[in-house]
Amino acid sequence: MFNTIKTAALSALVGFGTFAATPAHADSLYLGFGDRHDPRFGIYTGDDDGYRRDRDRDRDWRGCSPDRALDKAERMGLHRARIVDMSRRTVKVAGRQYGDRVVVVFANERGCPIIYR
């Protein structure tokens, strides 16, 4: 009787070990034990790209938007960044860095590449 229980426990341990070692994408396999918002329990599979499609649709792939240029300038360390000039080809952002005035010029292309700093 003890050998049967020991064999069942060992096989369950090996089974869970191989299940944990299988590679899975974050959006294709979900092992849920429930929480206070979602009391369901189980393994859910499926490829739900709804979030990814919505995120890609909301992005403006045509050029460098003023908000994106300001975000990039602030990540570069500019304080009080503001748009100074925007033309068909460039977006100029001015701000302060280490107490000095700094102007950064971004190309009006996807990804806001830096032209001049």
Residue frames as qw, qx, qy, qz and C-alpha x, y, z in Angstrom:
[[0.000, 0.886, 0.464, 0.000, 0.00, 0.00, 0.00],
 [0.298, -0.813, 0.111, 0.488, 2.81, 2.40, 0.90],
 [0.431, -0.148, 0.603, 0.655, 4.66, 1.53, -2.32],
 [0.250, 0.629, 0.653, 0.340, 1.56, 2.36, -4.38],
 [0.111, -0.956, -0.219, 0.161, 1.21, 5.79, -2.74],
 [0.424, -0.614, 0.346, 0.569, 4.94, 6.42, -3.12],
 [0.427, 0.140, 0.670, 0.591, 4.81, 5.49, -6.83],
 [0.141, 0.807, 0.537, 0.201, 1.77, 7.69, -7.45],
 [0.237, -0.917, -0.031, 0.319, 3.38, 10.66, -5.68],
 [0.461, -0.402, 0.493, 0.619, 6.65, 10.21, -7.59],
 [0.361, 0.379, 0.676, 0.519, 4.86, 9.96, -10.94],
 [0.011, 0.922, 0.386, 0.019, 2.81, 13.07, -10.13],
 [0.357, -0.784, 0.176, 0.477, 6.00, 14.93, -9.22],
 [0.437, -0.113, 0.619, 0.642, 7.66, 13.90, -12.48],
 [0.252, 0.643, 0.649, 0.318, 4.53, 14.84, -14.43],
 [0.094, -0.964, -0.199, 0.151, 4.36, 18.31, -12.89],
 [0.449, -0.583, 0.359, 0.574, 8.10, 18.73, -13.45],
 [0.393, 0.148, 0.659, 0.624, 7.79, 18.02, -17.17],
 [0.106, 0.827, 0.530, 0.153, 4.72, 20.24, -17.39],
 [0.243, -0.908, -0.012, 0.342, 6.66, 23.11, -15.80],
 [0.467, -0.396, 0.494, 0.617, 9.63, 22.56, -18.14],
 [0.462, 0.520, 0.607, 0.384, 7.61, 22.90, -21.34],
 [0.151, -0.135, 0.075, 0.976, 8.10, 26.27, -22.99],
 [0.111, 0.718, 0.685, 0.046, 4.97, 28.35, -23.28],
 [0.142, 0.414, 0.123, 0.890, 4.25, 31.82, -24.50],
 [0.029, 0.128, 0.552, -0.824, 2.75, 34.16, -21.98],
 [0.494, 0.177, 0.024, -0.851, -0.39, 34.67, -24.00],
 [0.615, 0.112, -0.650, -0.432, -1.02, 31.08, -25.04],
 [0.640, -0.227, -0.724, 0.123, -1.06, 29.18, -21.73],
 [0.252, -0.541, 0.285, -0.750, -2.48, 30.34, -18.41],
 [0.521, -0.213, -0.800, 0.205, -2.53, 28.33, -15.23],
 [0.267, -0.527, 0.072, -0.804, -5.03, 29.96, -12.90],
 [0.329, -0.175, -0.846, 0.381, -5.62, 29.15, -9.26],
 [0.249, -0.788, -0.506, -0.246, -8.18, 31.90, -8.76],
 [0.268, 0.024, -0.359, 0.894, -7.96, 35.06, -6.74],
 [0.115, 0.469, 0.581, -0.655, -10.42, 37.52, -5.27],
 [0.350, 0.460, -0.164, -0.799, -11.33, 39.01, -8.67],
 [0.668, 0.280, -0.539, -0.429, -11.47, 35.74, -10.64],
 [0.655, -0.354, 0.582, -0.329, -12.49, 32.65, -8.66],
 [0.910, 0.327, -0.166, -0.194, -12.02, 30.27, -11.61],
 [0.524, -0.531, 0.656, 0.116, -9.52, 27.43, -11.37],
 [0.878, 0.318, 0.355, 0.047, -7.93, 25.61, -14.28],
 [0.438, -0.263, 0.501, 0.699, -5.64, 25.67, -17.28],
 [0.471, 0.781, 0.246, -0.328, -6.63, 28.02, -20.08],
 [0.506, -0.108, 0.542, 0.663, -5.15, 27.84, -23.55],
 [0.397, 0.808, 0.426, 0.083, -5.64, 30.04, -26.54],
 [0.466, 0.010, 0.152, 0.871, -3.94, 32.75, -28.48],
 [0.032, 0.890, 0.443, -0.102, -5.65, 36.04, -27.72],
 [0.481, 0.079, 0.137, 0.863, -3.98, 38.80, -29.70],
 [0.027, -0.861, -0.465, -0.207, -6.74, 41.31, -29.02],
 [0.396, -0.833, -0.018, 0.386, -4.54, 43.42, -26.74],
 [0.508, -0.249, 0.433, 0.702, -1.65, 43.42, -29.22],
 [0.277, 0.515, 0.588, 0.559, -3.88, 44.41, -32.14],
 [0.149, -0.928, -0.340, -0.035, -5.46, 47.26, -30.17],
 [0.483, -0.692, 0.137, 0.519, -2.07, 48.53, -29.03],
 [0.461, -0.029, 0.522, 0.718, -0.66, 48.49, -32.57],
 [0.166, 0.703, 0.570, 0.391, -3.74, 50.18, -34.01],
 [0.246, -0.930, -0.229, 0.151, -3.51, 53.05, -31.52],
 [0.519, -0.454, 0.256, 0.677, 0.10, 53.81, -32.39],
 [0.443, 0.861, -0.004, -0.250, 0.78, 56.39, -35.06],
 [0.810, -0.093, 0.383, 0.435, 3.31, 54.72, -37.37],
 [0.515, 0.787, 0.203, 0.271, 3.47, 57.62, -39.81],
 [0.343, 0.677, -0.230, 0.609, 5.85, 59.90, -37.98],
 [0.397, -0.081, -0.586, 0.702, 7.14, 61.40, -34.78],
 [0.261, -0.804, -0.457, -0.278, 4.25, 62.84, -32.83],
 [0.013, -0.724, 0.290, -0.626, 4.89, 65.77, -30.48],
 [0.767, -0.535, 0.182, -0.303, 3.98, 63.64, -27.45],
 [0.972, 0.021, -0.020, 0.232, 6.42, 60.93, -28.49],
 [0.492, 0.583, -0.220, 0.608, 9.18, 63.53, -29.04],
 [0.331, -0.717, 0.269, -0.551, 8.54, 65.02, -25.58],
 [0.926, -0.346, 0.105, -0.109, 8.61, 61.57, -23.97],
 [0.875, 0.237, -0.101, 0.410, 11.89, 60.72, -25.67],
 [0.215, 0.692, -0.250, 0.642, 13.43, 64.06, -24.66],
 [0.578, -0.649, 0.244, -0.430, 12.42, 63.54, -21.04],
 [0.982, -0.152, 0.058, 0.093, 13.91, 60.04, -21.09],
 [0.674, 0.470, -0.165, 0.545, 17.11, 61.61, -22.40],
 [0.523, -0.338, -0.391, 0.678, 17.23, 63.79, -19.28],
 [0.041, 0.356, 0.144, 0.923, 15.71, 67.09, -20.41],
 [0.080, -0.484, -0.686, 0.538, 13.69, 68.85, -17.76],
 [0.252, 0.673, 0.256, -0.646, 10.73, 71.11, -18.58],
 [0.283, 0.000, 0.722, 0.631, 10.80, 69.89, -22.17],
 [0.426, 0.651, 0.354, -0.520, 8.55, 71.67, -24.64],
 [0.623, 0.444, 0.501, 0.406, 7.99, 71.73, -28.39],
 [0.157, -0.568, 0.098, 0.802, 9.69, 74.76, -29.95],
 [0.406, 0.483, -0.372, -0.681, 9.10, 74.11, -33.64],
 [0.636, 0.119, 0.762, 0.001, 7.51, 71.43, -35.73],
 [0.357, 0.520, -0.400, -0.665, 7.85, 71.18, -39.46],
 [0.887, 0.253, -0.183, -0.340, 7.22, 68.55, -42.09],
 [0.758, 0.350, -0.516, 0.193, 10.63, 66.99, -41.50],
 [0.382, 0.188, -0.636, 0.643, 11.70, 67.88, -37.94],
 [0.535, -0.754, -0.337, -0.177, 10.42, 68.27, -34.40],
 [0.317, 0.462, -0.445, 0.699, 12.45, 70.62, -32.15],
 [0.659, -0.647, -0.383, -0.009, 12.28, 70.15, -28.41],
 [0.200, 0.607, -0.392, 0.662, 13.87, 72.56, -25.95],
 [0.752, -0.600, -0.264, -0.065, 14.50, 72.04, -22.28],
 [0.148, -0.828, 0.479, -0.251, 17.09, 72.17, -19.53],
 [0.955, -0.065, -0.241, 0.158, 19.79, 69.71, -18.67],
 [0.693, -0.207, -0.227, 0.652, 22.37, 70.28, -15.93],
 [0.160, -0.732, -0.197, 0.633, 21.25, 73.93, -15.74],
 [0.094, -0.297, 0.483, 0.818, 21.95, 74.64, -19.42],
 [0.659, 0.468, 0.125, -0.576, 19.48, 75.22, -22.22],
 [0.322, -0.156, 0.869, 0.342, 19.41, 72.29, -24.62],
 [0.657, 0.421, -0.060, -0.623, 17.67, 71.91, -27.99],
 [0.432, -0.086, 0.880, 0.178, 17.17, 68.46, -29.47],
 [0.529, 0.388, -0.282, -0.700, 16.00, 68.03, -33.05],
 [0.580, 0.050, 0.810, -0.064, 14.16, 64.83, -33.95],
 [0.119, 0.061, -0.706, -0.696, 13.39, 63.63, -37.45],
 [0.637, 0.119, 0.235, -0.724, 9.69, 63.45, -38.18],
 [0.576, 0.206, -0.745, -0.266, 9.90, 59.71, -38.87],
 [0.875, -0.346, -0.275, -0.195, 8.88, 56.55, -37.12],
 [0.824, -0.209, -0.304, 0.430, 10.86, 56.15, -33.88],
 [0.126, -0.991, 0.013, -0.033, 11.84, 59.84, -33.62],
 [0.822, 0.044, -0.067, 0.564, 15.55, 59.48, -34.51],
 [0.298, -0.833, -0.019, 0.466, 17.80, 62.24, -33.18],
 [0.615, 0.700, 0.082, 0.353, 19.24, 64.55, -35.82],
 [0.298, 0.567, -0.293, 0.709, 20.95, 67.16, -33.67],
 [0.625, -0.661, -0.386, 0.152, 21.63, 67.61, -30.00]]
